[in-house]
Amino acid sequence: MSTEPPETPEDAEPESADGTPAEGAQVSEAEAELAAQRLERERIERRKAERQAPVEAGGKLSGTAADLLAAVRAVESGQKPAATVFEEVRPAPRRPAPEPVRRAPAVAPAAPAAGAVEDVREVLVQGGAPEGLAVRAAAVWGEGAADVLRSDPWQLLRIAGVRPEQADGFARALLGAQAGPGDERRGRSLAVWLLEQAAPAGHTVLDLAALAEALGRQGVPEPEAAVRDAIAEGDVLVFQDAIGEAGEDGEQPVRVLVGLERYAMAEESLADGLARLANSVTGRDGEDWEPAAVSAEGSAGELIRAVAGHGLVLHTGGEASAVEPAALLNAAHGLGLRAWAATHSPLGRARLAALVEGPGVATVAGLLSGAEGPGRDADGAWAVDLLVVLDAPQLDVEAAALVTESLPDGARLVLAGDPGVLGSVGPGRVFADLLAARICPQVASRRPDPGPLGELVSGIGVGELNQVAAPGKEVVIVPVRDAGEAVHRTVQLVVDSVPRAIGVPAEETQVITPGHGGAVGTRVLNAALKERLNPGPGRFGGFDPGDRVAYSPAPGRTLPGRVVRADGEGLHLECGGEDVVVPRERVDAAVRHGWALTAHQAVGCRWPAVVVVLPGDAVPALSRPWVYTAFGRAGRHLSVVHGVEQALPRAVAEVTAKPRTTRLPLLLAPQVPSGTGD
């Protein structure tokens, strides 16, 4: 059985991809960041102690949903223990639920004991699974890993990169004829696995019916029973959220949602943190800000006034609108306030820092890890009066929860970004949910992106793919007939045409394509571009000094960079002006060639010239947010290698962002009055 990292969602479903390889056995940078901040969060005791009581509703439900809701209520009320409500016998021992976001695990788990690794390796070999999974399995379950897998082989799905068909084969090898598709253990594990797979597509929870349908596609004969079983065993949580208005009979319709505790608790923690910030500033200090607001231009003045009187403010706009958060930061510094900004990428940090007077610009990851930023006070909160987070659509619920929990009472938070770009590669739609909830002021920039490129991207944002006048060859369309021609023309543009006609060298030209796989994916394009721009034997994991790379220190984060050298420490990279050393054992999992990226990998970055490649097989990948994001990465010049004919304008006009199932607006509603953003 192969355990190579699976294709990222951008290969199978590009709208939800991050272009990030699967993580290896080592603790990732993201895990270290989150673990460190969870320890700090223990000292920020601002979280409400109890979740709200379940909605007393459900009269509009019927069938399985009504049965499930009734059973859940019986458990919650204490009338019946979970084991009696769902009646079936549980052959596998109950497992603890995943750690919720507010608990504080060890910063770096200790290496599993050699004996535990050897025991689990024996079980893996017996089941036909690769021995290389032994260390990861022992890290997940500790000394009891071997016993866990013997009693429930489908638990193998908890190891990153393992697919259902592989776990099924492992179970058959260990259990023989007993390993049937209807095994309750299989249904529970698949329910958890499906919810984990839904997170990179942006879902914090799934509708009960959607999860049951997905289980049915995996061959589970009684999917609703499998969901009930997973709830009873504590593997997943169930939620009842009121929707719409009560009917004439007084019954409030509800929806029944199922989710993993990790993401559900993060979303609840985020709602509490946002409500605390929104309710903690009353506008009493507004007079101090007024001179700065008067001197600022247009919507920058509106933003300053909004921040003066509110603890939570949203700011929307394109690339050019970054000058307005910069003006806000400069005004705050002038008032003697501790003001900081955070961006998604080091390249974005550099662009904003050029507009801000003095220090105070970091990356979100740097703030959370403690590598950048103002430090923390005695209570564990950041020593800031104002935090402006740019690229806010890239915040998933876990990162956003950590940000809000790290802000002290009375601090102001501004979330700024372009709502037209692709959303986060993690669970949630934080920025979009807040815009829809209208619980705080929203300041829309009136500063358009300049020139033909700005006109083109602005049109795409409203669903129109317009022809624009480009006297300086700012936009060039290159039609192609097939994949081979698309690769040839892309290389020609990067190596020759753009440097010669536009004056942008190859090292400042970025290729963007819908996915990693396929005849014109990043793998094929990167191989072709390396051959022309930096040929070499690839002695260190396929890389040579001078190679452009995409380094993924954690899922959802991509840092464009360049290989400097390789030695015994690992692969030395330069990423956004920073030196990075990737250990030898993590190179395969964390580094790709980077002449060609996916649109998700490119979010938060801009280059002087961009070549967007749209081969014929890219049609299923195209959507308005994808095109908007890809085309918007170009600063001076955009070439479109066009092989999708009328599918491009149709996608821009008709294919909007895929819906994400989240709970944030409903969680915020009872805590913050709506209508503030009108």
C-alpha positions as CSV (number, residue, x, y, z in Angstrom):
1,M,0.0,0.0,0.0
2,S,1.4,3.4,-1.0
3,T,1.5,6.1,1.6
4,E,2.8,9.0,-0.5
5,P,1.0,12.2,0.4
6,P,-2.3,12.4,-1.5
7,E,-2.8,15.0,-4.2
8,T,-3.8,18.3,-2.7
9,P,-7.4,19.4,-3.2
10,E,-6.2,21.7,-6.1
11,D,-5.6,18.5,-8.1
12,A,-9.0,17.1,-7.5
13,E,-11.0,20.2,-6.5
14,P,-8.9,23.3,-7.2
15,E,-11.1,25.8,-5.4
16,S,-10.2,24.5,-2.0
17,A,-6.5,23.9,-2.4
18,D,-3.5,25.3,-0.7
19,G,-0.8,23.6,-2.8
20,T,0.7,22.2,0.5
21,P,2.2,18.7,0.6
22,A,1.1,16.4,3.4
23,E,3.0,16.8,6.6
24,G,5.6,14.3,7.7
25,A,6.2,12.7,11.0
26,Q,8.0,15.8,12.5
27,V,6.2,18.5,14.4
28,S,5.4,21.2,11.8
29,E,6.1,24.9,12.3
30,A,2.3,25.4,12.4
31,E,1.9,22.9,15.2
32,A,4.6,24.5,17.1
33,E,3.0,27.9,16.6
34,L,-0.4,26.8,17.7
35,A,0.9,24.8,20.6
36,A,2.9,27.8,21.9
37,Q,0.0,30.1,21.6
38,R,-2.3,27.6,23.3
39,L,0.0,27.7,26.3
40,E,-0.2,31.5,26.3
41,R,-3.9,31.3,26.0
42,E,-4.1,29.5,29.3
43,R,-3.2,32.8,30.8
44,I,-5.8,34.8,28.8
45,E,-8.9,33.7,30.7
46,R,-11.4,35.6,28.7
47,R,-13.3,32.7,27.2
48,K,-16.9,32.3,28.4
49,A,-17.1,29.2,30.7
50,E,-20.1,27.5,29.2
51,R,-21.5,27.0,25.8
52,Q,-25.0,28.2,25.4
53,A,-27.9,25.7,26.0
54,P,-29.2,24.0,22.9
55,V,-32.0,25.7,21.0
56,E,-35.4,24.5,22.2
57,A,-36.7,23.8,18.7
58,G,-37.0,21.1,16.2
59,G,-40.6,20.9,15.3
60,K,-39.8,21.4,11.6
61,L,-37.5,18.3,11.5
62,S,-38.7,14.9,10.5
63,G,-37.3,11.4,9.8
64,T,-33.7,10.7,10.7
65,A,-32.9,14.3,11.6
66,A,-35.8,14.5,14.1
67,D,-34.8,11.1,15.6
68,L,-31.2,12.2,16.0
69,L,-32.2,15.5,17.5
70,A,-34.5,13.8,20.0
71,A,-31.7,11.4,20.9
72,V,-29.2,14.2,21.4
73,R,-31.6,16.1,23.6
74,A,-32.1,13.0,25.8
75,V,-28.4,12.7,26.2
76,E,-27.9,16.5,26.9
77,S,-30.7,16.5,29.5
78,G,-29.3,13.5,31.3
79,Q,-32.5,11.5,30.8
80,K,-30.5,8.8,29.1
81,P,-26.8,8.0,28.8
82,A,-25.4,8.0,25.3
83,A,-24.9,4.3,25.2
84,T,-28.6,3.5,25.8
85,V,-29.9,6.1,23.4
86,F,-28.3,4.6,20.4
87,E,-28.8,1.0,21.5
88,E,-26.3,-0.8,19.4
89,V,-23.4,-2.7,21.0
90,R,-20.0,-1.1,20.6
91,P,-17.3,-3.6,20.0
92,A,-14.5,-1.1,20.0
93,P,-13.5,0.8,23.2
94,R,-14.5,4.4,23.5
95,R,-11.8,6.8,22.3
96,P,-11.2,10.3,23.7
97,A,-12.4,13.1,21.5
98,P,-9.8,15.3,19.8
99,E,-8.3,18.1,21.8
100,P,-10.4,21.3,21.5
101,V,-8.6,24.4,20.5
102,R,-8.7,26.0,24.0
103,R,-6.7,23.2,25.7
104,A,-3.0,23.5,25.9
105,P,-1.0,20.5,24.7
106,A,2.8,20.2,25.0
107,V,4.7,22.4,22.7
108,A,6.5,19.5,21.1
109,P,5.4,16.0,21.9
110,A,8.2,13.7,23.0
111,A,9.5,11.1,20.6
112,P,7.6,7.9,21.0
113,A,9.3,5.1,22.9
114,A,11.2,2.7,20.8
115,G,9.2,-0.3,22.1
116,A,6.0,1.3,21.1
117,V,7.3,2.0,17.6
118,E,8.5,-1.6,17.3
119,D,5.1,-3.0,18.5
120,V,3.1,-0.9,16.1
121,R,5.5,-1.7,13.2
122,E,4.8,-5.4,13.8
123,V,1.0,-4.7,13.4
124,L,1.5,-2.6,10.3
125,V,3.6,-5.3,8.6
126,Q,0.9,-7.9,9.5
127,G,-1.7,-5.7,7.9
128,G,0.4,-5.0,4.8
129,A,0.9,-1.3,5.7
130,P,4.2,0.4,5.2
131,E,6.5,0.2,8.2
132,G,7.2,3.9,7.8
133,L,3.9,4.7,9.4
134,A,5.1,3.3,12.7
135,V,6.6,6.4,14.2
136,R,3.5,8.5,13.3
137,A,1.1,5.9,14.7
138,A,3.1,5.7,18.0
139,A,3.1,9.5,18.2
140,V,-0.7,9.6,17.9
141,W,-1.5,6.8,20.4
142,G,1.6,6.3,22.4
143,E,2.4,3.0,23.9
144,G,-1.0,1.6,23.2
145,A,-0.8,2.2,19.4
146,A,-0.4,-1.4,18.5
147,D,-3.5,-2.4,20.6
148,V,-5.5,0.4,19.1
149,L,-4.9,-0.7,15.6
150,R,-5.5,-4.4,16.4
151,S,-8.9,-3.6,17.9
152,D,-9.9,-1.0,15.3
153,P,-7.8,-1.2,12.1
154,W,-9.8,1.7,10.6
155,Q,-8.1,4.0,13.1
156,L,-5.3,4.0,10.6
157,L,-7.3,6.8,8.9
158,R,-6.1,9.2,11.7
159,I,-2.6,9.2,10.2
160,A,-2.2,11.9,7.5
161,G,-2.1,10.6,4.0
162,V,-3.9,7.3,4.6
163,R,-7.0,6.9,2.3
164,P,-10.1,4.8,3.0
165,E,-9.3,2.1,0.5
166,Q,-5.9,1.6,2.2
167,A,-7.5,1.4,5.7
168,D,-10.0,-1.1,4.3
169,G,-7.2,-3.3,3.0
170,F,-5.4,-3.0,6.3
171,A,-8.5,-4.1,8.2
172,R,-9.1,-7.1,5.9
173,A,-5.6,-8.3,6.4
174,L,-6.0,-8.1,10.2
175,L,-9.7,-9.1,10.6
176,G,-10.3,-11.3,7.6
177,A,-14.0,-11.8,6.8
178,Q,-15.1,-9.8,9.8
179,A,-13.9,-6.6,8.1
180,G,-17.1,-5.8,6.2
181,P,-18.2,-2.4,4.9
182,G,-20.9,-2.1,7.5
183,D,-18.6,-2.5,10.5
184,E,-19.5,0.1,13.0
185,R,-15.8,0.9,13.6
186,R,-15.4,1.6,9.9
187,G,-18.4,4.0,9.9
188,R,-17.2,6.0,12.8
189,S,-13.7,6.4,11.5
190,L,-15.0,7.4,8.0
191,A,-17.2,10.0,9.6
192,V,-14.2,11.6,11.3
193,W,-12.1,11.3,8.2
194,L,-14.8,12.9,6.0
195,L,-15.0,15.9,8.5
196,E,-11.2,16.2,8.4
197,Q,-11.3,16.2,4.6
198,A,-14.0,18.9,4.7
199,A,-11.8,21.3,6.6
200,P,-9.4,22.2,3.8
201,A,-12.5,23.0,1.7
202,G,-13.5,25.5,4.3
203,H,-16.2,23.7,6.3
204,T,-16.2,23.9,10.1
205,V,-19.2,21.5,10.3
206,L,-21.3,19.6,7.8
207,D,-25.0,19.2,7.6
208,L,-26.1,15.9,8.9
209,A,-27.6,14.9,5.6
210,A,-24.5,15.9,3.7
211,L,-22.3,13.8,6.0
212,A,-24.6,10.8,5.7
213,E,-24.6,11.1,1.9
214,A,-20.8,11.2,1.9
215,L,-20.7,8.1,4.1
216,G,-23.1,6.3,1.7
217,R,-20.7,7.1,-1.2
218,Q,-17.9,5.4,0.8
219,G,-20.0,2.2,0.9
220,V,-21.4,2.5,4.5
221,P,-24.7,0.7,4.3
222,E,-26.4,2.6,7.1
223,P,-24.8,6.0,7.1
224,E,-27.3,7.7,9.5
225,A,-26.6,5.0,12.0
226,A,-22.9,5.6,11.5
227,V,-23.3,9.3,12.3
228,R,-25.3,8.5,15.5
229,D,-22.6,6.0,16.5
230,A,-19.8,8.6,16.0
231,I,-21.8,11.1,18.2
232,A,-22.4,8.5,20.9
233,E,-18.7,7.6,21.0
234,G,-17.6,11.2,21.3
235,D,-15.8,11.2,18.0
236,V,-17.9,14.0,16.6
237,L,-20.2,16.7,18.0
238,V,-23.7,17.6,17.0
239,F,-25.2,21.1,17.0
240,Q,-28.8,22.4,16.6
241,D,-28.9,25.9,15.2
242,A,-32.1,27.9,14.8
243,I,-32.7,29.2,11.3
244,G,-35.3,31.6,9.9
245,E,-38.4,32.8,11.6
246,A,-40.7,30.7,13.8
247,G,-43.8,29.4,12.0
248,E,-47.4,30.1,12.7
249,D,-47.3,27.2,15.2
250,G,-44.5,28.9,17.1
251,E,-42.0,26.2,16.2
252,Q,-38.5,27.4,15.3
253,P,-36.9,25.5,12.4
254,V,-33.4,24.3,13.1
255,R,-30.6,22.7,11.2
256,V,-28.6,19.8,12.6
257,L,-24.9,20.0,12.0
258,V,-22.1,17.6,12.8
259,G,-18.4,18.6,13.3
260,L,-15.1,17.8,15.0
261,E,-14.6,19.3,18.4
262,R,-11.3,21.0,17.3
263,Y,-13.0,23.2,14.7
264,A,-16.3,23.7,16.5
265,M,-14.6,24.9,19.6
266,A,-12.3,27.2,17.6
267,E,-15.3,28.8,16.0
268,E,-17.1,29.3,19.3
269,S,-13.9,30.7,20.8
270,L,-13.6,33.1,17.9
271,A,-17.2,34.3,18.3
272,D,-16.6,35.0,21.9
273,G,-13.4,36.8,21.2
274,L,-14.9,39.0,18.5
275,A,-17.9,39.8,20.6
276,R,-15.6,40.8,23.5
277,L,-13.6,43.2,21.2
278,A,-16.7,44.6,19.5
279,N,-18.3,45.4,22.9
280,S,-15.2,46.7,24.7
281,V,-14.8,50.1,22.9
282,T,-17.5,52.7,23.3
283,G,-16.2,55.6,21.3
284,R,-15.2,57.7,24.3
285,D,-11.7,58.3,22.7
286,G,-13.0,59.3,19.3
287,E,-12.1,63.0,19.8
288,D,-8.4,62.1,20.0
289,W,-8.6,60.6,16.5
290,E,-10.5,63.4,14.8
291,P,-7.5,65.5,13.7
292,A,-5.9,62.5,12.0
293,A,-9.3,61.6,10.3
294,V,-9.7,65.2,9.0
295,S,-6.2,65.2,7.5
296,A,-6.6,61.8,5.9
297,E,-8.1,61.4,2.4
298,G,-11.4,59.9,1.5
299,S,-12.1,56.4,2.8
300,A,-8.9,56.5,4.9
301,G,-10.5,59.2,7.0
302,E,-13.7,57.0,7.3
303,L,-11.6,54.1,8.5
304,I,-9.9,56.2,11.1
305,R,-13.2,57.5,12.4
306,A,-14.7,54.0,12.5
307,V,-11.7,52.7,14.5
308,A,-11.9,55.6,16.9
309,G,-15.3,54.5,18.1
310,H,-15.3,50.8,17.7
311,G,-13.3,47.8,18.8
312,L,-13.9,45.7,15.6
313,V,-13.9,47.2,12.1
314,L,-13.9,45.6,8.7
315,H,-12.1,47.2,5.7
316,T,-12.6,46.0,2.1
317,G,-10.7,46.9,-1.0
318,G,-8.2,45.7,-3.6
319,E,-4.4,46.0,-3.7
320,A,-4.3,49.8,-4.0
321,S,-6.4,50.1,-0.8
322,A,-3.5,49.1,1.4
323,V,-2.6,52.7,1.8
324,E,-5.7,53.2,4.0
325,P,-4.7,50.7,6.7
326,A,-1.2,52.2,6.5
327,A,-2.7,55.7,7.1
328,L,-4.6,54.3,10.1
329,L,-1.4,52.8,11.5
330,N,0.5,56.1,11.0
331,A,-2.3,58.0,12.8
332,A,-2.3,55.5,15.7
333,H,1.5,55.9,16.0
334,G,1.0,59.6,16.1
335,L,-1.3,59.3,19.0
336,G,1.3,57.3,20.9
337,L,-0.6,54.0,20.6
338,R,0.9,50.6,20.3
339,A,-0.2,49.7,16.8
340,W,0.8,46.7,14.8
341,A,-0.2,45.2,11.4
342,A,0.0,41.6,10.2
343,T,-0.1,40.2,6.7
344,H,-0.4,36.8,5.2
345,S,3.0,36.6,3.6
346,P,6.5,38.1,4.0
347,L,6.1,39.7,0.5
348,G,2.9,41.4,1.7
349,R,4.7,42.5,4.9
350,A,7.4,44.2,2.8
351,R,4.8,46.0,0.7
352,L,2.9,47.3,3.7
353,A,6.1,48.2,5.6
354,A,7.1,50.5,2.8
355,L,3.9,52.6,3.5
356,V,4.1,52.7,7.3
357,E,6.2,55.1,9.2
358,G,8.3,53.3,11.7
359,P,8.1,49.6,12.9
360,G,5.0,47.6,13.5
361,V,4.4,45.2,10.6
362,A,4.7,41.4,10.9
363,T,3.1,38.3,9.5
364,V,0.2,36.5,11.2
365,A,2.3,33.4,11.6
366,G,5.2,35.4,13.1
367,L,2.8,37.1,15.6
368,L,1.3,33.8,16.7
369,S,4.7,32.1,17.0
370,G,6.3,35.0,18.9
371,A,9.0,35.3,16.3
372,E,7.6,38.8,15.4
373,G,5.5,41.4,17.1
374,P,5.3,43.4,20.3
375,G,5.6,40.6,22.8
376,R,3.0,39.7,25.5
377,D,2.1,41.3,28.8
378,A,1.8,39.5,32.2
379,D,-1.6,38.2,31.3
380,G,-0.3,36.6,28.1
381,A,-2.0,39.2,25.8
382,W,-0.2,41.1,23.1
383,A,1.0,44.5,24.2
384,V,-1.0,46.3,21.5
385,D,-3.8,48.9,21.4
386,L,-4.5,48.4,17.7
387,L,-4.0,45.4,15.5
388,V,-4.7,45.6,11.7
389,V,-4.8,42.2,10.0
390,L,-4.5,42.4,6.2
391,D,-5.3,39.6,3.8
392,A,-8.1,38.8,6.3
393,P,-9.9,36.3,3.9
394,Q,-6.9,34.0,4.5
395,L,-7.7,33.6,8.2
396,D,-9.2,30.3,9.1
397,V,-11.1,29.9,12.4
398,E,-8.2,28.5,14.3
399,A,-5.8,31.3,13.4
400,A,-8.5,33.9,13.9
401,A,-9.4,32.5,17.3
402,L,-5.8,32.7,18.4
403,V,-5.6,36.3,17.2
404,T,-8.7,37.5,19.0
405,E,-7.8,35.6,22.2
406,S,-4.4,37.2,22.2
407,L,-5.8,40.8,22.2
408,P,-6.3,42.5,25.5
409,D,-9.6,44.1,26.5
410,G,-10.0,47.5,25.0
411,A,-7.8,46.8,22.0
412,R,-9.1,47.5,18.6
413,L,-9.0,45.0,15.8
414,V,-9.3,45.8,12.1
415,L,-9.7,43.0,9.6
416,A,-8.9,44.2,6.1
417,G,-8.9,42.4,2.8
418,D,-10.3,41.8,-0.7
419,P,-13.5,39.8,-0.4
420,G,-13.1,38.7,-4.1
421,V,-10.0,36.6,-3.6
422,L,-10.0,32.9,-2.8
423,G,-10.8,32.1,0.8
424,S,-8.6,30.4,3.4
425,V,-7.3,26.9,2.9
426,G,-8.5,26.0,6.3
427,P,-11.9,25.7,7.9
428,G,-14.2,28.7,8.1
429,R,-15.0,31.8,6.1
430,V,-14.2,34.3,8.9
431,F,-14.0,37.5,6.8
432,A,-17.0,36.7,4.6
433,D,-19.1,35.6,7.6
434,L,-18.4,38.9,9.4
435,L,-19.2,40.9,6.3
436,A,-22.6,39.1,6.1
437,A,-23.3,39.3,9.9
438,R,-23.0,43.2,9.8
439,I,-22.1,43.4,13.5
440,C,-19.5,46.1,13.1
441,P,-18.6,49.0,10.9
442,Q,-17.6,48.2,7.4
443,V,-15.5,50.7,5.4
444,A,-15.2,50.0,1.7
445,S,-12.3,51.6,0.0
446,R,-13.0,53.8,-3.0
447,R,-9.5,53.6,-4.3
448,P,-9.5,51.5,-7.5
449,D,-6.5,49.5,-8.6
450,P,-4.9,51.6,-11.4
451,G,-4.4,51.0,-15.1
452,P,-5.6,48.3,-17.5
453,L,-4.9,45.5,-15.0
454,G,-6.9,47.3,-12.3
455,E,-9.8,47.8,-14.7
456,L,-9.7,44.1,-15.8
457,V,-9.6,42.7,-12.3
458,S,-12.4,45.1,-11.1
459,G,-14.6,43.9,-13.8
460,I,-14.0,40.2,-12.9
461,G,-14.9,41.1,-9.3
462,V,-18.4,41.9,-10.4
463,G,-18.7,39.0,-12.9
464,E,-17.6,40.7,-16.1
465,L,-14.7,39.8,-18.2
466,N,-14.1,42.9,-20.2
467,Q,-11.7,43.7,-23.0
468,V,-9.4,46.5,-21.8
469,A,-7.2,48.9,-23.7
470,A,-3.6,48.0,-23.0
471,P,-1.3,50.3,-24.9
472,G,1.7,49.2,-23.0
473,K,1.0,45.5,-23.4
474,E,-0.2,45.3,-19.8
475,V,-2.5,42.4,-20.8
476,V,-1.7,39.9,-23.5
477,I,-3.8,36.9,-24.6
478,V,-1.9,33.9,-26.0
479,P,-4.3,31.3,-27.5
480,V,-3.2,27.7,-27.5
481,R,-4.8,24.5,-28.9
482,D,-3.5,21.8,-26.7
483,A,-1.5,21.0,-23.6
484,G,1.8,20.7,-25.4
485,E,1.5,24.1,-27.0
486,A,0.4,25.6,-23.6
487,V,3.7,24.3,-22.0
488,H,5.8,25.5,-24.9
489,R,4.2,29.0,-25.0
490,T,4.4,29.4,-21.2
491,V,8.2,28.7,-21.2
492,Q,8.7,31.0,-24.2
493,L,6.8,33.8,-22.4
494,V,8.8,33.5,-19.2
495,V,12.2,33.0,-20.8
496,D,12.1,35.3,-23.8
497,S,8.9,37.3,-24.6
498,V,8.2,39.0,-21.3
499,P,11.8,40.0,-20.6
500,R,12.3,41.2,-24.1
501,A,9.0,43.0,-24.7
502,I,8.0,44.1,-21.2
503,G,11.4,44.4,-19.5
504,V,10.5,42.1,-16.6
505,P,13.2,39.5,-16.1
506,A,12.3,35.8,-15.7
507,E,13.1,35.8,-12.0
508,E,10.3,38.4,-11.5
509,T,7.8,36.6,-13.6
510,Q,5.4,34.1,-11.9
511,V,3.4,31.4,-13.6
512,I,0.0,30.5,-12.1
513,T,-1.9,27.4,-13.1
514,P,-5.0,25.7,-11.7
515,G,-3.5,22.5,-10.2
516,H,-0.4,20.5,-9.5
517,G,-1.3,17.5,-11.7
518,G,-2.3,17.1,-15.3
519,A,-0.5,17.9,-18.5
520,V,-0.1,21.6,-17.7
521,G,0.0,21.5,-13.9
522,T,2.7,22.9,-11.7
523,R,4.8,19.7,-11.8
524,V,5.1,19.7,-15.6
525,L,5.6,23.5,-15.9
526,N,8.2,23.6,-13.2
527,A,10.2,20.7,-14.8
528,A,10.1,22.6,-18.1
529,L,11.1,25.9,-16.6
530,K,13.9,24.4,-14.5
531,E,15.3,22.8,-17.6
532,R,15.5,26.2,-19.3
533,L,16.3,28.5,-16.4
534,N,18.3,26.5,-13.9
535,P,19.3,23.1,-15.3
536,G,21.0,20.8,-12.8
537,P,21.1,17.3,-11.4
538,G,18.9,18.1,-8.4
539,R,21.4,16.5,-6.0
540,F,19.5,17.5,-2.9
541,G,16.0,16.1,-3.0
542,G,15.6,17.3,-6.6
543,F,16.8,20.8,-6.0
544,D,19.8,22.9,-7.0
545,P,21.1,26.3,-5.9
546,G,19.2,29.0,-7.7
547,D,16.0,27.0,-8.0
548,R,12.8,28.9,-7.4
549,V,10.8,27.1,-4.8
550,A,7.5,27.2,-2.9
551,Y,8.2,26.4,0.8
552,S,5.2,25.2,2.9
553,P,6.2,25.5,6.6
554,A,2.7,24.5,7.5
555,P,-0.6,23.5,5.8
556,G,-2.1,26.6,4.3
557,R,1.1,28.7,4.1
558,T,3.3,29.0,1.1
559,L,6.5,31.1,1.0
560,P,8.0,31.7,-2.4
561,G,11.7,31.6,-2.2
562,R,15.0,30.5,-3.8
563,V,17.5,27.7,-3.0
564,V,20.8,29.1,-1.7
565,R,22.7,26.0,-0.9
566,A,22.4,22.5,0.7
567,D,24.6,21.0,3.4
568,G,24.3,18.6,6.3
569,E,21.8,20.9,8.1
570,G,19.4,20.7,5.2
571,L,18.2,22.9,2.3
572,H,19.0,26.6,2.8
573,L,16.4,28.9,1.3
574,E,15.9,32.6,1.0
575,C,12.2,33.4,1.4
576,G,11.0,37.0,1.4
577,G,14.3,38.3,2.7
578,E,14.5,35.7,5.4
579,D,17.0,32.8,5.7
580,V,15.2,29.4,6.1
581,V,16.8,26.0,6.7
582,V,14.6,23.0,5.9
583,P,15.9,19.8,7.5
584,R,16.8,17.1,5.1
585,E,14.0,14.8,6.3
586,R,11.3,17.4,5.6
587,V,12.4,18.6,2.2
588,D,10.2,16.1,0.3
589,A,7.1,17.2,2.3
590,A,7.7,20.9,2.5
591,V,9.4,22.1,-0.6
592,R,8.2,22.2,-4.3
593,H,9.7,24.0,-7.3
594,G,8.1,27.4,-7.5
595,W,8.4,28.8,-11.0
596,A,4.8,27.8,-11.3
597,L,2.3,28.0,-8.4
598,T,-1.4,27.5,-7.9
599,A,-3.6,30.5,-7.2
600,H,-4.0,29.5,-3.6
601,Q,-0.2,29.4,-3.2
602,A,0.0,32.8,-4.7
603,V,-2.5,34.6,-2.5
604,G,-1.0,37.5,-0.6
605,C,1.8,37.9,-3.1
606,R,2.3,40.1,-6.2
607,W,4.9,40.0,-9.0
608,P,5.8,42.5,-11.7
609,A,4.7,40.0,-14.4
610,V,2.4,37.0,-14.2
611,V,1.6,34.3,-16.7
612,V,-1.7,32.6,-16.0
613,V,-2.0,29.2,-17.8
614,L,-5.5,28.0,-18.7
615,P,-5.3,24.7,-20.6
616,G,-8.3,22.9,-21.9
617,D,-8.6,20.6,-18.9
618,A,-8.7,23.6,-16.5
619,V,-12.4,24.2,-17.2
620,P,-13.7,22.4,-14.0
621,A,-11.2,24.5,-11.9
622,L,-12.3,27.9,-13.1
623,S,-14.4,30.2,-10.9
624,R,-14.7,33.9,-10.5
625,P,-12.6,33.9,-7.3
626,W,-9.9,31.8,-8.9
627,V,-9.7,34.0,-12.0
628,Y,-9.9,37.2,-9.8
629,T,-7.1,35.9,-7.6
630,A,-4.8,34.7,-10.4
631,F,-5.2,37.8,-12.6
632,G,-4.8,40.1,-9.6
633,R,-1.3,38.8,-8.7
634,A,0.1,40.8,-11.7
635,G,1.6,44.3,-10.9
636,R,2.7,45.5,-14.4
637,H,2.0,42.8,-16.9
638,L,-0.4,39.8,-17.3
639,S,-0.1,37.1,-20.0
640,V,-3.0,34.6,-20.3
641,V,-2.1,31.4,-22.0
642,H,-5.7,30.7,-23.1
643,G,-7.0,27.3,-24.1
644,V,-10.5,27.2,-22.5
645,E,-12.3,29.4,-25.1
646,Q,-15.7,30.6,-23.8
647,A,-15.4,28.7,-20.5
648,L,-13.4,31.6,-19.1
649,P,-16.1,34.3,-19.4
650,R,-18.8,31.8,-18.3
651,A,-16.8,31.0,-15.2
652,V,-16.3,34.7,-14.4
653,A,-20.0,35.4,-14.9
654,E,-21.6,32.3,-13.4
655,V,-19.2,30.3,-11.1
656,T,-19.0,32.0,-7.7
657,A,-17.3,30.8,-4.6
658,K,-18.3,27.4,-3.3
659,P,-20.4,27.6,-0.2
660,R,-18.8,26.7,3.1
661,T,-20.8,25.4,6.1
662,T,-20.0,27.4,9.2
663,R,-21.6,28.5,12.4
664,L,-19.9,31.9,13.1
665,P,-22.8,34.2,12.2
666,L,-25.3,32.3,14.4
667,L,-22.8,32.2,17.2
668,L,-22.3,36.0,17.0
669,A,-25.9,37.0,16.7
670,P,-26.9,36.7,20.4
671,Q,-23.6,38.4,21.5
672,V,-23.4,41.5,19.3
673,P,-26.3,43.6,18.0
674,S,-26.6,43.4,14.2
675,G,-27.0,46.4,12.0
676,T,-23.8,48.2,13.1
677,G,-22.3,47.7,9.6
678,D,-25.2,49.3,7.7
